[in-house]
Amino acid sequence: MLKKQLIDRCKQKTSQYGCEDVLPVDFVSLMDMYEDNFIKLRKLIPDLQLIKESAISTSPERLNLHLKIVERSKYTTTLRLSYCFTDKGESRLEPNLKIRIYHDAGLAEVMSGKLHHGRLVLDHLPADALKQKWQLNRFLSKWLKYCLRQNHGFYVNPEPASKISIA
């Protein structure tokens, strides 16, 4: 009986993206995740300041990774990161994450996102939305790790030109 309960609990906690099944611990843990996401983004986009508006990272036999700069200021950069799927002539960006990078603090926070084929839309999150922020930022952490393993990267110079095309 106990084994069946464990299996049922695991099935309930399994999710498509692996981010919904972990409950947030506290605000400090969320800030640690922001720092970890910043480090991963710096590995993925080491030349962020050289990217004018948008860029596409290509990796053989992998989906192209799309980056679009939304806003720049002295201490922050806001960008969108996504794949672009085409289905029946219609393009869809997914996951479509809006990420704010705090250069001075060394943090990166997901501001909003669209997941599950647009069915999970987390926009305009209130400041105290710990659970939703935890889910989106945990997803970003896992996705960035995956992208880096797939040899994605936005390199302007001196890396090979085949790694990036700037739009």
Phi and psi in radians as a Rosetta constraint file:
Dihedral C 1 N 2 CA 2 C 2 CIRCULARHARMONIC -1.097 0.35
Dihedral N 2 CA 2 C 2 N 3 CIRCULARHARMONIC -0.688 0.35
Dihedral C 2 N 3 CA 3 C 3 CIRCULARHARMONIC -1.086 0.35
Dihedral N 3 CA 3 C 3 N 4 CIRCULARHARMONIC -0.748 0.35
Dihedral C 3 N 4 CA 4 C 4 CIRCULARHARMONIC -1.085 0.35
Dihedral N 4 CA 4 C 4 N 5 CIRCULARHARMONIC -0.715 0.35
Dihedral C 4 N 5 CA 5 C 5 CIRCULARHARMONIC -1.091 0.35
Dihedral N 5 CA 5 C 5 N 6 CIRCULARHARMONIC -0.720 0.35
Dihedral C 5 N 6 CA 6 C 6 CIRCULARHARMONIC -1.115 0.35
Dihedral N 6 CA 6 C 6 N 7 CIRCULARHARMONIC -0.754 0.35
Dihedral C 6 N 7 CA 7 C 7 CIRCULARHARMONIC -1.107 0.35
Dihedral N 7 CA 7 C 7 N 8 CIRCULARHARMONIC -0.776 0.35
Dihedral C 7 N 8 CA 8 C 8 CIRCULARHARMONIC -1.070 0.35
Dihedral N 8 CA 8 C 8 N 9 CIRCULARHARMONIC -0.735 0.35
Dihedral C 8 N 9 CA 9 C 9 CIRCULARHARMONIC -1.113 0.35
Dihedral N 9 CA 9 C 9 N 10 CIRCULARHARMONIC -0.712 0.35
Dihedral C 9 N 10 CA 10 C 10 CIRCULARHARMONIC -1.121 0.35
Dihedral N 10 CA 10 C 10 N 11 CIRCULARHARMONIC -0.695 0.35
Dihedral C 10 N 11 CA 11 C 11 CIRCULARHARMONIC -1.102 0.35
Dihedral N 11 CA 11 C 11 N 12 CIRCULARHARMONIC -0.688 0.35
Dihedral C 11 N 12 CA 12 C 12 CIRCULARHARMONIC -1.151 0.35
Dihedral N 12 CA 12 C 12 N 13 CIRCULARHARMONIC -0.577 0.35
Dihedral C 12 N 13 CA 13 C 13 CIRCULARHARMONIC -1.539 0.35
Dihedral N 13 CA 13 C 13 N 14 CIRCULARHARMONIC -0.171 0.35
Dihedral C 13 N 14 CA 14 C 14 CIRCULARHARMONIC -1.310 0.35
Dihedral N 14 CA 14 C 14 N 15 CIRCULARHARMONIC 2.349 0.35
Dihedral C 14 N 15 CA 15 C 15 CIRCULARHARMONIC -2.330 0.35
Dihedral N 15 CA 15 C 15 N 16 CIRCULARHARMONIC 2.826 0.35
Dihedral C 15 N 16 CA 16 C 16 CIRCULARHARMONIC -1.104 0.35
Dihedral N 16 CA 16 C 16 N 17 CIRCULARHARMONIC -0.693 0.35
Dihedral C 16 N 17 CA 17 C 17 CIRCULARHARMONIC -1.829 0.35
Dihedral N 17 CA 17 C 17 N 18 CIRCULARHARMONIC -0.145 0.35
Dihedral C 17 N 18 CA 18 C 18 CIRCULARHARMONIC 1.318 0.35
Dihedral N 18 CA 18 C 18 N 19 CIRCULARHARMONIC 0.374 0.35
Dihedral C 18 N 19 CA 19 C 19 CIRCULARHARMONIC -2.082 0.35
Dihedral N 19 CA 19 C 19 N 20 CIRCULARHARMONIC -0.294 0.35
Dihedral C 19 N 20 CA 20 C 20 CIRCULARHARMONIC -1.464 0.35
Dihedral N 20 CA 20 C 20 N 21 CIRCULARHARMONIC -0.313 0.35
Dihedral C 20 N 21 CA 21 C 21 CIRCULARHARMONIC -1.557 0.35
Dihedral N 21 CA 21 C 21 N 22 CIRCULARHARMONIC -0.037 0.35
Dihedral C 21 N 22 CA 22 C 22 CIRCULARHARMONIC -1.932 0.35
Dihedral N 22 CA 22 C 22 N 23 CIRCULARHARMONIC 2.153 0.35
Dihedral C 22 N 23 CA 23 C 23 CIRCULARHARMONIC -1.391 0.35
Dihedral N 23 CA 23 C 23 N 24 CIRCULARHARMONIC 2.518 0.35
Dihedral C 23 N 24 CA 24 C 24 CIRCULARHARMONIC -1.123 0.35
Dihedral N 24 CA 24 C 24 N 25 CIRCULARHARMONIC 2.496 0.35
Dihedral C 24 N 25 CA 25 C 25 CIRCULARHARMONIC -1.522 0.35
Dihedral N 25 CA 25 C 25 N 26 CIRCULARHARMONIC -1.093 0.35
Dihedral C 25 N 26 CA 26 C 26 CIRCULARHARMONIC -2.899 0.35
Dihedral N 26 CA 26 C 26 N 27 CIRCULARHARMONIC 3.101 0.35
Dihedral C 26 N 27 CA 27 C 27 CIRCULARHARMONIC -1.110 0.35
Dihedral N 27 CA 27 C 27 N 28 CIRCULARHARMONIC -0.657 0.35
Dihedral C 27 N 28 CA 28 C 28 CIRCULARHARMONIC -1.093 0.35
Dihedral N 28 CA 28 C 28 N 29 CIRCULARHARMONIC -0.719 0.35
Dihedral C 28 N 29 CA 29 C 29 CIRCULARHARMONIC -1.136 0.35
Dihedral N 29 CA 29 C 29 N 30 CIRCULARHARMONIC -0.638 0.35
Dihedral C 29 N 30 CA 30 C 30 CIRCULARHARMONIC -1.116 0.35
Dihedral N 30 CA 30 C 30 N 31 CIRCULARHARMONIC -0.733 0.35
Dihedral C 30 N 31 CA 31 C 31 CIRCULARHARMONIC -1.118 0.35
Dihedral N 31 CA 31 C 31 N 32 CIRCULARHARMONIC -0.641 0.35
Dihedral C 31 N 32 CA 32 C 32 CIRCULARHARMONIC -1.066 0.35
Dihedral N 32 CA 32 C 32 N 33 CIRCULARHARMONIC -0.694 0.35
Dihedral C 32 N 33 CA 33 C 33 CIRCULARHARMONIC -1.159 0.35
Dihedral N 33 CA 33 C 33 N 34 CIRCULARHARMONIC -0.685 0.35
Dihedral C 33 N 34 CA 34 C 34 CIRCULARHARMONIC -1.020 0.35
Dihedral N 34 CA 34 C 34 N 35 CIRCULARHARMONIC -0.721 0.35
Dihedral C 34 N 35 CA 35 C 35 CIRCULARHARMONIC -1.170 0.35
Dihedral N 35 CA 35 C 35 N 36 CIRCULARHARMONIC -0.747 0.35
Dihedral C 35 N 36 CA 36 C 36 CIRCULARHARMONIC -1.095 0.35
Dihedral N 36 CA 36 C 36 N 37 CIRCULARHARMONIC -0.720 0.35
Dihedral C 36 N 37 CA 37 C 37 CIRCULARHARMONIC -1.132 0.35
Dihedral N 37 CA 37 C 37 N 38 CIRCULARHARMONIC -0.647 0.35
Dihedral C 37 N 38 CA 38 C 38 CIRCULARHARMONIC -1.060 0.35
Dihedral N 38 CA 38 C 38 N 39 CIRCULARHARMONIC -0.805 0.35
Dihedral C 38 N 39 CA 39 C 39 CIRCULARHARMONIC -1.078 0.35
Dihedral N 39 CA 39 C 39 N 40 CIRCULARHARMONIC -0.781 0.35
Dihedral C 39 N 40 CA 40 C 40 CIRCULARHARMONIC -1.143 0.35
Dihedral N 40 CA 40 C 40 N 41 CIRCULARHARMONIC -0.704 0.35
Dihedral C 40 N 41 CA 41 C 41 CIRCULARHARMONIC -1.125 0.35
Dihedral N 41 CA 41 C 41 N 42 CIRCULARHARMONIC -0.649 0.35
Dihedral C 41 N 42 CA 42 C 42 CIRCULARHARMONIC -1.121 0.35
Dihedral N 42 CA 42 C 42 N 43 CIRCULARHARMONIC -0.601 0.35
Dihedral C 42 N 43 CA 43 C 43 CIRCULARHARMONIC -1.216 0.35
Dihedral N 43 CA 43 C 43 N 44 CIRCULARHARMONIC -0.711 0.35
Dihedral C 43 N 44 CA 44 C 44 CIRCULARHARMONIC -1.273 0.35
Dihedral N 44 CA 44 C 44 N 45 CIRCULARHARMONIC -0.650 0.35
Dihedral C 44 N 45 CA 45 C 45 CIRCULARHARMONIC -2.252 0.35
Dihedral N 45 CA 45 C 45 N 46 CIRCULARHARMONIC 1.218 0.35
Dihedral C 45 N 46 CA 46 C 46 CIRCULARHARMONIC -1.187 0.35
Dihedral N 46 CA 46 C 46 N 47 CIRCULARHARMONIC -0.421 0.35
Dihedral C 46 N 47 CA 47 C 47 CIRCULARHARMONIC -1.874 0.35
Dihedral N 47 CA 47 C 47 N 48 CIRCULARHARMONIC 0.678 0.35
Dihedral C 47 N 48 CA 48 C 48 CIRCULARHARMONIC -0.948 0.35
Dihedral N 48 CA 48 C 48 N 49 CIRCULARHARMONIC -0.713 0.35
Dihedral C 48 N 49 CA 49 C 49 CIRCULARHARMONIC -1.149 0.35
Dihedral N 49 CA 49 C 49 N 50 CIRCULARHARMONIC -0.337 0.35
Dihedral C 49 N 50 CA 50 C 50 CIRCULARHARMONIC -1.575 0.35
Dihedral N 50 CA 50 C 50 N 51 CIRCULARHARMONIC -0.212 0.35
Dihedral C 50 N 51 CA 51 C 51 CIRCULARHARMONIC -1.458 0.35
Dihedral N 51 CA 51 C 51 N 52 CIRCULARHARMONIC 2.069 0.35
Dihedral C 51 N 52 CA 52 C 52 CIRCULARHARMONIC -1.254 0.35
Dihedral N 52 CA 52 C 52 N 53 CIRCULARHARMONIC -1.111 0.35
Dihedral C 52 N 53 CA 53 C 53 CIRCULARHARMONIC -2.190 0.35
Dihedral N 53 CA 53 C 53 N 54 CIRCULARHARMONIC -0.793 0.35
Dihedral C 53 N 54 CA 54 C 54 CIRCULARHARMONIC -2.705 0.35
Dihedral N 54 CA 54 C 54 N 55 CIRCULARHARMONIC 2.863 0.35
Dihedral C 54 N 55 CA 55 C 55 CIRCULARHARMONIC -2.737 0.35
Dihedral N 55 CA 55 C 55 N 56 CIRCULARHARMONIC 2.772 0.35
Dihedral C 55 N 56 CA 56 C 56 CIRCULARHARMONIC -2.251 0.35
Dihedral N 56 CA 56 C 56 N 57 CIRCULARHARMONIC 2.196 0.35
Dihedral C 56 N 57 CA 57 C 57 CIRCULARHARMONIC -1.665 0.35
Dihedral N 57 CA 57 C 57 N 58 CIRCULARHARMONIC 2.269 0.35
Dihedral C 57 N 58 CA 58 C 58 CIRCULARHARMONIC -2.000 0.35
Dihedral N 58 CA 58 C 58 N 59 CIRCULARHARMONIC 2.548 0.35
Dihedral C 58 N 59 CA 59 C 59 CIRCULARHARMONIC -2.488 0.35
Dihedral N 59 CA 59 C 59 N 60 CIRCULARHARMONIC 2.299 0.35
Dihedral C 59 N 60 CA 60 C 60 CIRCULARHARMONIC -0.895 0.35
Dihedral N 60 CA 60 C 60 N 61 CIRCULARHARMONIC 2.308 0.35
Dihedral C 60 N 61 CA 61 C 61 CIRCULARHARMONIC 1.045 0.35
Dihedral N 61 CA 61 C 61 N 62 CIRCULARHARMONIC 0.455 0.35
Dihedral C 61 N 62 CA 62 C 62 CIRCULARHARMONIC -2.209 0.35
Dihedral N 62 CA 62 C 62 N 63 CIRCULARHARMONIC 2.811 0.35
Dihedral C 62 N 63 CA 63 C 63 CIRCULARHARMONIC -1.162 0.35
Dihedral N 63 CA 63 C 63 N 64 CIRCULARHARMONIC 2.500 0.35
Dihedral C 63 N 64 CA 64 C 64 CIRCULARHARMONIC -1.222 0.35
Dihedral N 64 CA 64 C 64 N 65 CIRCULARHARMONIC 2.491 0.35
Dihedral C 64 N 65 CA 65 C 65 CIRCULARHARMONIC -1.832 0.35
Dihedral N 65 CA 65 C 65 N 66 CIRCULARHARMONIC 2.203 0.35
Dihedral C 65 N 66 CA 66 C 66 CIRCULARHARMONIC -1.846 0.35
Dihedral N 66 CA 66 C 66 N 67 CIRCULARHARMONIC 2.350 0.35
Dihedral C 66 N 67 CA 67 C 67 CIRCULARHARMONIC -2.199 0.35
Dihedral N 67 CA 67 C 67 N 68 CIRCULARHARMONIC 2.331 0.35
Dihedral C 67 N 68 CA 68 C 68 CIRCULARHARMONIC -2.345 0.35
Dihedral N 68 CA 68 C 68 N 69 CIRCULARHARMONIC 2.201 0.35
Dihedral C 68 N 69 CA 69 C 69 CIRCULARHARMONIC -1.346 0.35
Dihedral N 69 CA 69 C 69 N 70 CIRCULARHARMONIC 2.185 0.35
Dihedral C 69 N 70 CA 70 C 70 CIRCULARHARMONIC -1.651 0.35
Dihedral N 70 CA 70 C 70 N 71 CIRCULARHARMONIC -0.736 0.35
Dihedral C 70 N 71 CA 71 C 71 CIRCULARHARMONIC -2.792 0.35
Dihedral N 71 CA 71 C 71 N 72 CIRCULARHARMONIC 2.528 0.35
Dihedral C 71 N 72 CA 72 C 72 CIRCULARHARMONIC -2.247 0.35
Dihedral N 72 CA 72 C 72 N 73 CIRCULARHARMONIC 2.480 0.35
Dihedral C 72 N 73 CA 73 C 73 CIRCULARHARMONIC -2.465 0.35
Dihedral N 73 CA 73 C 73 N 74 CIRCULARHARMONIC -3.088 0.35
Dihedral C 73 N 74 CA 74 C 74 CIRCULARHARMONIC -1.050 0.35
Dihedral N 74 CA 74 C 74 N 75 CIRCULARHARMONIC -0.694 0.35
Dihedral C 74 N 75 CA 75 C 75 CIRCULARHARMONIC -1.946 0.35
Dihedral N 75 CA 75 C 75 N 76 CIRCULARHARMONIC -0.136 0.35
Dihedral C 75 N 76 CA 76 C 76 CIRCULARHARMONIC -2.393 0.35
Dihedral N 76 CA 76 C 76 N 77 CIRCULARHARMONIC 2.735 0.35
Dihedral C 76 N 77 CA 77 C 77 CIRCULARHARMONIC -2.340 0.35
Dihedral N 77 CA 77 C 77 N 78 CIRCULARHARMONIC 2.295 0.35
Dihedral C 77 N 78 CA 78 C 78 CIRCULARHARMONIC -1.922 0.35
Dihedral N 78 CA 78 C 78 N 79 CIRCULARHARMONIC 2.305 0.35
Dihedral C 78 N 79 CA 79 C 79 CIRCULARHARMONIC -2.451 0.35
Dihedral N 79 CA 79 C 79 N 80 CIRCULARHARMONIC 2.872 0.35
Dihedral C 79 N 80 CA 80 C 80 CIRCULARHARMONIC -1.985 0.35
Dihedral N 80 CA 80 C 80 N 81 CIRCULARHARMONIC 2.426 0.35
Dihedral C 80 N 81 CA 81 C 81 CIRCULARHARMONIC -2.249 0.35
Dihedral N 81 CA 81 C 81 N 82 CIRCULARHARMONIC 2.289 0.35
Dihedral C 81 N 82 CA 82 C 82 CIRCULARHARMONIC -2.887 0.35
Dihedral N 82 CA 82 C 82 N 83 CIRCULARHARMONIC 2.923 0.35
Dihedral C 82 N 83 CA 83 C 83 CIRCULARHARMONIC -1.687 0.35
Dihedral N 83 CA 83 C 83 N 84 CIRCULARHARMONIC 2.811 0.35
Dihedral C 83 N 84 CA 84 C 84 CIRCULARHARMONIC -2.107 0.35
Dihedral N 84 CA 84 C 84 N 85 CIRCULARHARMONIC 2.001 0.35
Dihedral C 84 N 85 CA 85 C 85 CIRCULARHARMONIC -1.774 0.35
Dihedral N 85 CA 85 C 85 N 86 CIRCULARHARMONIC 2.464 0.35
Dihedral C 85 N 86 CA 86 C 86 CIRCULARHARMONIC -2.055 0.35
Dihedral N 86 CA 86 C 86 N 87 CIRCULARHARMONIC 2.171 0.35
Dihedral C 86 N 87 CA 87 C 87 CIRCULARHARMONIC -2.368 0.35
Dihedral N 87 CA 87 C 87 N 88 CIRCULARHARMONIC 2.062 0.35
Dihedral C 87 N 88 CA 88 C 88 CIRCULARHARMONIC 0.965 0.35
Dihedral N 88 CA 88 C 88 N 89 CIRCULARHARMONIC 0.743 0.35
Dihedral C 88 N 89 CA 89 C 89 CIRCULARHARMONIC 1.365 0.35
Dihedral N 89 CA 89 C 89 N 90 CIRCULARHARMONIC 0.010 0.35
Dihedral C 89 N 90 CA 90 C 90 CIRCULARHARMONIC -1.903 0.35
Dihedral N 90 CA 90 C 90 N 91 CIRCULARHARMONIC 2.279 0.35
Dihedral C 90 N 91 CA 91 C 91 CIRCULARHARMONIC -1.604 0.35
Dihedral N 91 CA 91 C 91 N 92 CIRCULARHARMONIC 2.502 0.35
Dihedral C 91 N 92 CA 92 C 92 CIRCULARHARMONIC -2.426 0.35
Dihedral N 92 CA 92 C 92 N 93 CIRCULARHARMONIC 2.227 0.35
Dihedral C 92 N 93 CA 93 C 93 CIRCULARHARMONIC -1.590 0.35
Dihedral N 93 CA 93 C 93 N 94 CIRCULARHARMONIC 2.140 0.35
Dihedral C 93 N 94 CA 94 C 94 CIRCULARHARMONIC -2.786 0.35
Dihedral N 94 CA 94 C 94 N 95 CIRCULARHARMONIC 2.448 0.35
Dihedral C 94 N 95 CA 95 C 95 CIRCULARHARMONIC -1.147 0.35
Dihedral N 95 CA 95 C 95 N 96 CIRCULARHARMONIC 2.619 0.35
Dihedral C 95 N 96 CA 96 C 96 CIRCULARHARMONIC -1.992 0.35
Dihedral N 96 CA 96 C 96 N 97 CIRCULARHARMONIC 1.611 0.35
Dihedral C 96 N 97 CA 97 C 97 CIRCULARHARMONIC -1.840 0.35
Dihedral N 97 CA 97 C 97 N 98 CIRCULARHARMONIC 2.301 0.35
Dihedral C 97 N 98 CA 98 C 98 CIRCULARHARMONIC -1.721 0.35
Dihedral N 98 CA 98 C 98 N 99 CIRCULARHARMONIC 2.070 0.35
Dihedral C 98 N 99 CA 99 C 99 CIRCULARHARMONIC -2.106 0.35
Dihedral N 99 CA 99 C 99 N 100 CIRCULARHARMONIC 2.310 0.35
Dihedral C 99 N 100 CA 100 C 100 CIRCULARHARMONIC -1.876 0.35
Dihedral N 100 CA 100 C 100 N 101 CIRCULARHARMONIC 2.206 0.35
Dihedral C 100 N 101 CA 101 C 101 CIRCULARHARMONIC -1.798 0.35
Dihedral N 101 CA 101 C 101 N 102 CIRCULARHARMONIC 2.188 0.35
Dihedral C 101 N 102 CA 102 C 102 CIRCULARHARMONIC -1.757 0.35
Dihedral N 102 CA 102 C 102 N 103 CIRCULARHARMONIC 1.693 0.35
Dihedral C 102 N 103 CA 103 C 103 CIRCULARHARMONIC -1.091 0.35
Dihedral N 103 CA 103 C 103 N 104 CIRCULARHARMONIC -0.752 0.35
Dihedral C 103 N 104 CA 104 C 104 CIRCULARHARMONIC -1.210 0.35
Dihedral N 104 CA 104 C 104 N 105 CIRCULARHARMONIC -0.585 0.35
Dihedral C 104 N 105 CA 105 C 105 CIRCULARHARMONIC -1.608 0.35
Dihedral N 105 CA 105 C 105 N 106 CIRCULARHARMONIC -0.252 0.35
Dihedral C 105 N 106 CA 106 C 106 CIRCULARHARMONIC 1.212 0.35
Dihedral N 106 CA 106 C 106 N 107 CIRCULARHARMONIC 0.744 0.35
Dihedral C 106 N 107 CA 107 C 107 CIRCULARHARMONIC -2.257 0.35
Dihedral N 107 CA 107 C 107 N 108 CIRCULARHARMONIC 2.670 0.35
Dihedral C 107 N 108 CA 108 C 108 CIRCULARHARMONIC -2.396 0.35
Dihedral N 108 CA 108 C 108 N 109 CIRCULARHARMONIC 2.202 0.35
Dihedral C 108 N 109 CA 109 C 109 CIRCULARHARMONIC -2.185 0.35
Dihedral N 109 CA 109 C 109 N 110 CIRCULARHARMONIC 2.331 0.35
Dihedral C 109 N 110 CA 110 C 110 CIRCULARHARMONIC -1.317 0.35
Dihedral N 110 CA 110 C 110 N 111 CIRCULARHARMONIC 2.151 0.35
Dihedral C 110 N 111 CA 111 C 111 CIRCULARHARMONIC -1.551 0.35
Dihedral N 111 CA 111 C 111 N 112 CIRCULARHARMONIC -0.617 0.35
Dihedral C 111 N 112 CA 112 C 112 CIRCULARHARMONIC -2.825 0.35
Dihedral N 112 CA 112 C 112 N 113 CIRCULARHARMONIC 2.891 0.35
Dihedral C 112 N 113 CA 113 C 113 CIRCULARHARMONIC -2.898 0.35
Dihedral N 113 CA 113 C 113 N 114 CIRCULARHARMONIC 2.752 0.35
Dihedral C 113 N 114 CA 114 C 114 CIRCULARHARMONIC -2.212 0.35
Dihedral N 114 CA 114 C 114 N 115 CIRCULARHARMONIC 2.148 0.35
Dihedral C 114 N 115 CA 115 C 115 CIRCULARHARMONIC -2.307 0.35
Dihedral N 115 CA 115 C 115 N 116 CIRCULARHARMONIC 3.044 0.35
Dihedral C 115 N 116 CA 116 C 116 CIRCULARHARMONIC 0.971 0.35
Dihedral N 116 CA 116 C 116 N 117 CIRCULARHARMONIC 0.895 0.35
Dihedral C 116 N 117 CA 117 C 117 CIRCULARHARMONIC 0.986 0.35
Dihedral N 117 CA 117 C 117 N 118 CIRCULARHARMONIC 0.668 0.35
Dihedral C 117 N 118 CA 118 C 118 CIRCULARHARMONIC 1.429 0.35
Dihedral N 118 CA 118 C 118 N 119 CIRCULARHARMONIC -0.011 0.35
Dihedral C 118 N 119 CA 119 C 119 CIRCULARHARMONIC -1.372 0.35
Dihedral N 119 CA 119 C 119 N 120 CIRCULARHARMONIC -0.473 0.35
Dihedral C 119 N 120 CA 120 C 120 CIRCULARHARMONIC -1.867 0.35
Dihedral N 120 CA 120 C 120 N 121 CIRCULARHARMONIC 1.814 0.35
Dihedral C 120 N 121 CA 121 C 121 CIRCULARHARMONIC -2.012 0.35
Dihedral N 121 CA 121 C 121 N 122 CIRCULARHARMONIC 2.018 0.35
Dihedral C 121 N 122 CA 122 C 122 CIRCULARHARMONIC -2.041 0.35
Dihedral N 122 CA 122 C 122 N 123 CIRCULARHARMONIC 1.513 0.35
Dihedral C 122 N 123 CA 123 C 123 CIRCULARHARMONIC -1.987 0.35
Dihedral N 123 CA 123 C 123 N 124 CIRCULARHARMONIC 2.740 0.35
Dihedral C 123 N 124 CA 124 C 124 CIRCULARHARMONIC 0.898 0.35
Dihedral N 124 CA 124 C 124 N 125 CIRCULARHARMONIC 0.943 0.35
Dihedral C 124 N 125 CA 125 C 125 CIRCULARHARMONIC -1.256 0.35
Dihedral N 125 CA 125 C 125 N 126 CIRCULARHARMONIC 2.324 0.35
Dihedral C 125 N 126 CA 126 C 126 CIRCULARHARMONIC -1.177 0.35
Dihedral N 126 CA 126 C 126 N 127 CIRCULARHARMONIC 2.746 0.35
Dihedral C 126 N 127 CA 127 C 127 CIRCULARHARMONIC -1.030 0.35
Dihedral N 127 CA 127 C 127 N 128 CIRCULARHARMONIC -0.498 0.35
Dihedral C 127 N 128 CA 128 C 128 CIRCULARHARMONIC -1.700 0.35
Dihedral N 128 CA 128 C 128 N 129 CIRCULARHARMONIC 0.328 0.35
Dihedral C 128 N 129 CA 129 C 129 CIRCULARHARMONIC -1.484 0.35
Dihedral N 129 CA 129 C 129 N 130 CIRCULARHARMONIC 1.119 0.35
Dihedral C 129 N 130 CA 130 C 130 CIRCULARHARMONIC -0.999 0.35
Dihedral N 130 CA 130 C 130 N 131 CIRCULARHARMONIC -0.789 0.35
Dihedral C 130 N 131 CA 131 C 131 CIRCULARHARMONIC -1.102 0.35
Dihedral N 131 CA 131 C 131 N 132 CIRCULARHARMONIC -0.818 0.35
Dihedral C 131 N 132 CA 132 C 132 CIRCULARHARMONIC -1.174 0.35
Dihedral N 132 CA 132 C 132 N 133 CIRCULARHARMONIC -0.703 0.35
Dihedral C 132 N 133 CA 133 C 133 CIRCULARHARMONIC -1.134 0.35
Dihedral N 133 CA 133 C 133 N 134 CIRCULARHARMONIC -0.690 0.35
Dihedral C 133 N 134 CA 134 C 134 CIRCULARHARMONIC -1.059 0.35
Dihedral N 134 CA 134 C 134 N 135 CIRCULARHARMONIC -0.831 0.35
Dihedral C 134 N 135 CA 135 C 135 CIRCULARHARMONIC -1.056 0.35
Dihedral N 135 CA 135 C 135 N 136 CIRCULARHARMONIC -0.870 0.35
Dihedral C 135 N 136 CA 136 C 136 CIRCULARHARMONIC -1.130 0.35
Dihedral N 136 CA 136 C 136 N 137 CIRCULARHARMONIC -0.738 0.35
Dihedral C 136 N 137 CA 137 C 137 CIRCULARHARMONIC -1.304 0.35
Dihedral N 137 CA 137 C 137 N 138 CIRCULARHARMONIC -0.543 0.35
Dihedral C 137 N 138 CA 138 C 138 CIRCULARHARMONIC -1.174 0.35
Dihedral N 138 CA 138 C 138 N 139 CIRCULARHARMONIC -0.728 0.35
Dihedral C 138 N 139 CA 139 C 139 CIRCULARHARMONIC -1.044 0.35
Dihedral N 139 CA 139 C 139 N 140 CIRCULARHARMONIC -0.812 0.35
Dihedral C 139 N 140 CA 140 C 140 CIRCULARHARMONIC -1.014 0.35
Dihedral N 140 CA 140 C 140 N 141 CIRCULARHARMONIC -0.768 0.35
Dihedral C 140 N 141 CA 141 C 141 CIRCULARHARMONIC -1.009 0.35
Dihedral N 141 CA 141 C 141 N 142 CIRCULARHARMONIC -0.830 0.35
Dihedral C 141 N 142 CA 142 C 142 CIRCULARHARMONIC -1.176 0.35
Dihedral N 142 CA 142 C 142 N 143 CIRCULARHARMONIC -0.702 0.35
Dihedral C 142 N 143 CA 143 C 143 CIRCULARHARMONIC -1.168 0.35
Dihedral N 143 CA 143 C 143 N 144 CIRCULARHARMONIC -0.745 0.35
Dihedral C 143 N 144 CA 144 C 144 CIRCULARHARMONIC -1.077 0.35
Dihedral N 144 CA 144 C 144 N 145 CIRCULARHARMONIC -0.722 0.35
Dihedral C 144 N 145 CA 145 C 145 CIRCULARHARMONIC -1.054 0.35
Dihedral N 145 CA 145 C 145 N 146 CIRCULARHARMONIC -0.760 0.35
Dihedral C 145 N 146 CA 146 C 146 CIRCULARHARMONIC -1.091 0.35
Dihedral N 146 CA 146 C 146 N 147 CIRCULARHARMONIC -0.810 0.35
Dihedral C 146 N 147 CA 147 C 147 CIRCULARHARMONIC -1.059 0.35
Dihedral N 147 CA 147 C 147 N 148 CIRCULARHARMONIC -0.718 0.35
Dihedral C 147 N 148 CA 148 C 148 CIRCULARHARMONIC -1.152 0.35
Dihedral N 148 CA 148 C 148 N 149 CIRCULARHARMONIC -0.689 0.35
Dihedral C 148 N 149 CA 149 C 149 CIRCULARHARMONIC -1.138 0.35
Dihedral N 149 CA 149 C 149 N 150 CIRCULARHARMONIC -0.491 0.35
Dihedral C 149 N 150 CA 150 C 150 CIRCULARHARMONIC -1.430 0.35
Dihedral N 150 CA 150 C 150 N 151 CIRCULARHARMONIC 0.104 0.35
Dihedral C 150 N 151 CA 151 C 151 CIRCULARHARMONIC 1.153 0.35
Dihedral N 151 CA 151 C 151 N 152 CIRCULARHARMONIC 0.518 0.35
Dihedral C 151 N 152 CA 152 C 152 CIRCULARHARMONIC -1.386 0.35
Dihedral N 152 CA 152 C 152 N 153 CIRCULARHARMONIC 2.663 0.35
Dihedral C 152 N 153 CA 153 C 153 CIRCULARHARMONIC -3.115 0.35
Dihedral N 153 CA 153 C 153 N 154 CIRCULARHARMONIC 2.513 0.35
Dihedral C 153 N 154 CA 154 C 154 CIRCULARHARMONIC -1.850 0.35
Dihedral N 154 CA 154 C 154 N 155 CIRCULARHARMONIC 1.567 0.35
Dihedral C 154 N 155 CA 155 C 155 CIRCULARHARMONIC -1.916 0.35
Dihedral N 155 CA 155 C 155 N 156 CIRCULARHARMONIC 2.223 0.35
Dihedral C 155 N 156 CA 156 C 156 CIRCULARHARMONIC -1.647 0.35
Dihedral N 156 CA 156 C 156 N 157 CIRCULARHARMONIC -0.910 0.35
Dihedral C 156 N 157 CA 157 C 157 CIRCULARHARMONIC -2.595 0.35
Dihedral N 157 CA 157 C 157 N 158 CIRCULARHARMONIC 2.572 0.35
Dihedral C 157 N 158 CA 158 C 158 CIRCULARHARMONIC -1.643 0.35
Dihedral N 158 CA 158 C 158 N 159 CIRCULARHARMONIC 0.293 0.35
Dihedral C 158 N 159 CA 159 C 159 CIRCULARHARMONIC -1.120 0.35
Dihedral N 159 CA 159 C 159 N 160 CIRCULARHARMONIC 2.859 0.35
Dihedral C 159 N 160 CA 160 C 160 CIRCULARHARMONIC -1.025 0.35
Dihedral N 160 CA 160 C 160 N 161 CIRCULARHARMONIC 2.445 0.35
Dihedral C 160 N 161 CA 161 C 161 CIRCULARHARMONIC -1.134 0.35
Dihedral N 161 CA 161 C 161 N 162 CIRCULARHARMONIC -0.379 0.35
Dihedral C 161 N 162 CA 162 C 162 CIRCULARHARMONIC -1.195 0.35
Dihedral N 162 CA 162 C 162 N 163 CIRCULARHARMONIC -0.266 0.35
Dihedral C 162 N 163 CA 163 C 163 CIRCULARHARMONIC -1.392 0.35
Dihedral N 163 CA 163 C 163 N 164 CIRCULARHARMONIC -0.341 0.35
Dihedral C 163 N 164 CA 164 C 164 CIRCULARHARMONIC -2.551 0.35
Dihedral N 164 CA 164 C 164 N 165 CIRCULARHARMONIC 2.561 0.35
Dihedral C 164 N 165 CA 165 C 165 CIRCULARHARMONIC -2.278 0.35
Dihedral N 165 CA 165 C 165 N 166 CIRCULARHARMONIC 2.208 0.35
Dihedral C 165 N 166 CA 166 C 166 CIRCULARHARMONIC -1.669 0.35
Dihedral N 166 CA 166 C 166 N 167 CIRCULARHARMONIC 2.169 0.35
